[in-house]
């Protein structure tokens, strides 16, 4: 076999090359943008610093921080006092509205009346 036969490839090859001027234009545009950013960024930082100095004395639109929580030093004692106040209110007579003649009755008395007369209905 003195003559080599050219075998046709299974997939055709690209016959054109990349355009050099297009690569130069794209790379040049990228460098231009990078240079522009490098020039503009210090100007922006200076403008932000001026604005922050001008706004230093003005009140902000942000809400003040919430108050610090009032922690219980003795939760069991607090609960005991709460229950004692509830019991005192449940088991004592008191005026709810003296002008209208509304009174608060002790819970035992109220339960007895409901048991005797039933729940009010419309």
PyMOL commands that set and color helices and strands:
alter all, ss='L'
color gray80, all
select helices_A, chain A and resi 20-54+75-90+107-117
alter helices_A, ss='H'
color red, helices_A
select strands_A, chain A and resi 94-97+102-104
alter strands_A, ss='S'
color yellow, strands_A
deselect
rebuild
show_as cartoon
